[in-house]
């Protein structure tokens, strides 16, 4: 019954508007302060250690603290919001900051059900928000909560207090959480910082008590137009070369063997993956279609890397068994094992990923795996392993070729053929996907300049992978 006398807030909510903005902020401030005082007074009169009250308009938990242990932190929970506070903070505040004696302290935590829409984005003042980058499109994305343990408001505490807020709406990838408190007429984030934030909740740390909430704001997506142009032009050229390569491997009978089968499957996977990327990466609506596109891209690029791995194994076996210039036979490498491995392993990874986290396919900005969770490692993990294996195989290939070259006689035709194979082995560094490893270094820690260099190098090399495949295996193949 604590909230019953505050009929003016219900009236304010039902009317939707007030005579003026100042009157609205005054009523909200009076309501919050009155609620905190009433709850704290009721809790102080009660001898129970913990009290919980839940109603249609709010949820309350209070706690009486005595005989504090120096390392003890306790949690108060109202609905799904929580407050973690150290017990010495409560006792010291309750005793007026005394250091030689402690008296029992009372702390209260309140979660309001309906006050949020009243003090939403219209009470955001950019002058009161200190953020690292320009934010816009603010909106309230949590319940409003109050923490109180005495008459002193917004006073810095000796130990910070942590609040966990559940989001009302799922956080988007281009949004940033801001921990704010009610400063009397607007929201401010002074003294508060975000500790962690994901799609569903945000953890805040504040050095004072007040009424708090989470503001969500949109961040401007930083798109490099030059890099975007390179990506689309490069992928278009790569698509053309991959199509020509696939037709060559299919129609040119003299080169039909294990090698061309591997090249064909890699060309097909890369072609379909790049084509789907160009046409579907931005189709975020409807969400089901976006999730399907993300799942297909996940599978196609994993399949491409699996075929790159098989390419590396085949080339290694070919070079290891090199006796003459005929390097198109891989001996023990069996075709019957290629297709189950090339298409089965990626299917298994994607199936497990889809079962574990189907909600992680597709986002509000693009149809790919969500990047703010460990789920992205369902792609990056296998790719990193394949790149490492192919890099080791590539080094082994060069070492074997070096010894073979030194042992061969000086017959011109043999030397020329071996040189051709050496050139192809070097070109394979990119065809085998080893250059994709640059993507693992595209993190903020490397710095803006180095990061830009890596991004441009990574994009240029990898979008032209199809061009290199066509040049090496078609244009430079004398049988073609």
N, C-alpha and C positions, 0 to 999 in steps of 0.2 A: 504493500500500500504506500510505499515511500513516494512513488511518482504520481500518485493521484492528485495532489494539490496543484500540479503544474499543468493546468488545463490550457494555458495560453499556447503551449507548444503544439498540442493537438489541434487547436484552432488555427495556428500558423500553418501547419501541414495541410489541413483541409482546404484552407483558402488558396494556398499556392503562391500568393503574392502578399506583400505588405505595403504600407504607405510609403516607406522609404527604406533604403538599404541600411542606414544607421540603426533604425528601430529594429530591424531584423537581426543584426549582429548583436545588439544589446540584449534582445530576448534570448538568443542562443547562449550568450555568455552567462546571463543570469541563470538560465536553466542548468547549464553544466556545473556552475559553481554551487548552485543550490542542491543538485543531486549529490555531488561529492560530499558536501557538508552533512546532508541528511544521512547518507549511507555510512559515513564515518562515525557520526553520532550514534546511530543505531548499533553499529558494530562495537563501539566502545562500551555500551551498556550491557552487551551480551558477554557472558563468561565463557562461552564455547570458543575453542581454539580456531575452528574453521566454520564458516557459515556460507551456504550457497543458496541463492534465490534466482529463479528463472521465471520470467513472465513474457507476455506478448510484446512488450515495449523494450525490455532490457534483460540482461543476465548479470548477476553480481556474485562475486566471491570475495570474502573478507578473511583476514587471518590475524590472530593475536600472537605476537612474538614475545617470548621471554626465555631467559636462560640461553642466550644465543651462543652457538658454537662459531668460532671465528671463521671456519671454512664452509659454513653451511649456506647454501643458496636454495631457496624454495620457489615453487611455481604456483601462480594463481591462474585459473582458467575460467573464462566466461564465454559461453558458446564454444567457438573453435579458436578464439583468440587467447593468447597466453602472455603472461608477464613474469619474467624471472628477476628476482631481486635478492640481494644479500641481506641476511638477517641483521647484521650490525648497522646497515644503513637505516633500517626501520627503527631500531632502538635508539640510535644516536639522534635521529631526527625527532623522535618522540620526546627525548630528554632535553631537547634544546641544544644539542651538540656537546653535552657533558662527556668528559673522558674518564672520570674516575668512578662513575656509577651509571647504571642503566636501569630504566624503568620499562615495564612491558609496553610495547608499541603495537599499533593497529595499522594495517595497510588494507586498502580496498581496491578492487579492480572491477570496472564496470564496462560492459559492452552494450551499446545502444542499437536497437533494431531499426529505428525509423528516422533518426536525425540526419543521416547521411545525405539524402536528397535535398535537405534544406541548406546545408553548407557545402555544396559541391563546388564546381569549377568557378562559379561567380565570385567566390571568395579567395581566389588565387591572385596574389600580387607578385609579379616577377621580381620586384625590388626586395621582397622578403625571402626569396628562394635563391640560395647560393649553389649553383650547379656548374660542373666543368664544361658543359656544352649547352648550346641553345636548345631549349625544349619548347614544345608547343602542344596544343590539343590536350590540355590537362583534364583529367576527370578523376573523381574519387572511386577507388577500387577496393575498398574494404569497409568493415564496420568502423564506426567511431568508438574509441575506447577512452576511458579515463583511469588514471592511476593516482591515488592520493593517500597521504599518511600524515597530514598536518595542515596547518593554515598557510604555510609558506609555499607559494606557487612559483614555478619556473626558476627555482634556486638551484644552483649547481650542486650536485651531490658528490661525495667522495668516491663513490663507485657507480659506474654506469648501470643502467637497467635495460634489459633486453625485452623486446616485444616481438611476438610472432603474429603476423596478420595473414589470414586466409583471403585470397583474392575473390572478389565477387564475379569477375570475368577473367578468363584465362589470359595471361600476359602474352602479348605478341612479341616476335623477335625484334621488331623495331621500336619497342617501348622500353622505357626505363622507370623503375620504381623510385619514388622519393618519399622518405619518412618525414612527416610533418606533424606539427602540433598547433593547437588553436591559440592564437596570440591576441585574442580579444576582438579583432575585426577581420582577420584573414589568417591564412595558413602560412607557417614559417617552418623552415627546416634547420634553424640555428640550434646547435647542440645535439643534433640527431644525425646519424649516418646509417647507410644500408650495409649490413654485414654480408648478407647473401640474399639472392632472389632467384626464383625459378618461375615456371608457368603458374603455379598454384599458390605460392606463399612467399612472403618477404620477412626477413629477420632484421629488426632495427635495434640500434643501441643508442640510448639517449642519456644525457647527464643531468636530467631534471624530470620532474613529474608534471603532467598536464593532461590535456585531452589530445589523443593522437589518432592518426589515420595514415593510409597509404594513398598518395596521389600517383596516378599513372600518366606518363607523358610520352609523346612520340618524339623519337630522335630522327633527325634527317639522315636518310640513307645516303652514304657517301659512294657515289658511282663515278668511276673514272671513265669519261666518254671515249678517250683514246683506247683504253684497255677493252672496253666494250666493242668498239669498232674492230679491233684486232681479233677479238674472239669470234665475232660473227663472220668476218671476211675469211679468217683462217679456217674456221669450221666449214664454211661453204666450199672453199678450195679443197679441203680434206675430203669432204663428201664426194666431190667429183672424182678425185683420185682413187678413193676407196671403191667407188662404183666401177671405174675402169679396171682396177686391179681384180675385183671379184669376177667380172666378165672374162678377163684374161685367164684367170685360174680355171674357170669353168669351160671355156671354149677352146683353149689351146691344148690339144691332146698330147703333144710331145713332152709336156712338162708335168703330166699327171703322175703324182707320187705322194709320199707322205708329207714332204715339205709343202707342196702346193695345197694339200688338204688343210694343213695348219694355217697357212697364209689365208686361205679362203674363209675359214671360220673366224679368224681374227678380223678380217676385212668386213665380214657381214655384221659381226657384233659391234664393231666400232661405227660402222655406217648407220645402223639402226639406232644406236645409242646417241650419236651426234645429231641425227635427224630429229629424234624425239626431244632432245635437249633444246634444239633451236625452235621447235614448234610448240613445246608443251611446258617448258620450265616456268613460265609466267601465268599459266592457266590455273589460278588459285580458286576459281569458282566453276562448278560446284565442288565442295570439299571432297566428295567421294571420288570424283574424277581426278582431282589433284593428288589424292592419296594413291590412286592406281598408277598415275604417271610416275610418282616418286618411287613406288615399288618396282615398276618396270625399269626405271633408270638405275636403281640399286642393283637389280639383277643383271642388266645388260653391261654395265661397267665392271661388275665383278666377273662376269663371263669373259669380258675382254681381257681382263688381267689374268684370268686363269689360262686363256689361250696364249697370252704372252709368256706365262710360265712354261707351258708345254713347248712353245717355240724355243725358249732358252734351253730346256732339257734336250730337245731334238738337235739343236745346233751343237750342244756340248758333246752328245753321242756321235754326231757326224764328224766333228773335228778330232775327237779321241780315236776314232776308227780310221782316220785319214791315212791312206796308203798311197793313193794317186790323186789326180786332180778331180776325179768324180766324187763329189761331196754330197750328192743328192740322196744317198742311201744311209739310213740310220741304223741298220742292223736289227737290233733287238727291239727297237721302238715299234710297238704294235698299234695299228689303227683301231683295233677293237677296244683299246683302253682309252683312246683319246676322247671320244664323244661322251661317255659316262662321266669322265673327269671334267671335261671342258664345260659341260652344261649341268651336270649333276651337283657338283660341289657348290656353285653359286646358288642353285635352286634350294639346296639344303640350308645355306646361311640365311637367305632371304626368308624362307619359310619359318625358321626359328625366330628370326627378328620380328616378323609380322605377328607371330603368336605372342611373343613377350611384350612388344610395344607397338601395337597397331596405330596408336594415336601419334606416334612419332614420324609417320609418313605424311609429308606435306605440311606447310605452314601458311600464314597469312600473306607472306611475301613471295614465296616460290615453292615449286613442287619438288622438293628434295628432302633429305633427312634433316630433322631438326638438329640445330648445332649446339643448343644450350644444355645438352645432356650428354652422358656417356654413350648414348645410342649411336652417335656418329662413328664410334669405333667398330660397329658391325660392318662398316665399309673400310675405314682407315686401317683397322687391325689386319685383315687379310691382305690389303694392298701393301702395307708396310712389309709384311712377311714375304710376299711375292717379289717386291722390289729388292729386298735383301738377298733372297735366293738367286735372282737373276743377276744381281751385281757380282755375287761370288762366282756364278757360272761364267759370267763374262770375263772376269779376271783369269779364271782357269783356261778359258778358250784362248785368250791372248798368250798365256804362258805355253800352252801346248803348241800353238802355231809358231811361236818363237823357236822352240826346239825342233819342230818339223822343218822349218825353213833352213835351219843350220845344217840339217842332215841330208836335205835333198841335193841331187846333183845339179849342175849348172845348165841343164837343158832349158832352152828359152821358153818353150811351150809350157813346161812344168812350172817354171818360175812365174810366168805371166798368169797362169791359172791360180797359183797359190797367192799371188798378189791380189787378184780379184777377190779371192775368198777372204784375205786379210782385210781388204777395204769393206767388204760386206759385214765382217765380224765387228769392225769398228762402228759401222752404221747401225748395227743391231743394238748398240747401247741405247739408242732412242726408240727403236722399234720394240724392244723388250720392255719398254716402260720405265726404265731406270730413272729417266729425267723427271718422272712424276714424284720422285722423292723430294724434289724441291718444295712441293706443296706442304711437306711436314714442317718446313721452316718458316711458313707464312704466318707468324704469330706476332703479337704486339711487342714482345720482348726484344726483337731484333732491331727495332727502331724504324722510323718512318722511311728514311732514304733507302736503307738496305732492304726493307720490306717491299718498297716499290720496285727496286731492281729485281728482286726475286720474283715478284708477281708478273712483271713483264717478261722475264726470261722463261718462267714456267708456262705462261700463256702461249708465247710464240712457239716454243719447242713442241708443246703437246698438241696444239691445234693442227700442227703440220705433221703429226705422226703418220697420218694417212698418205700424205705426199711422199714421205720418206719410204714408206712401205711399197708404194707404186714404183718409185724410181729404182730402188734396190732390187726388188724381186721381179719387176717386169721390164723396165727400160734397160737395165744392165744385165738382163739374162739373155745370153746369146741364143738360147733355144727358142725364146719368144720371137 
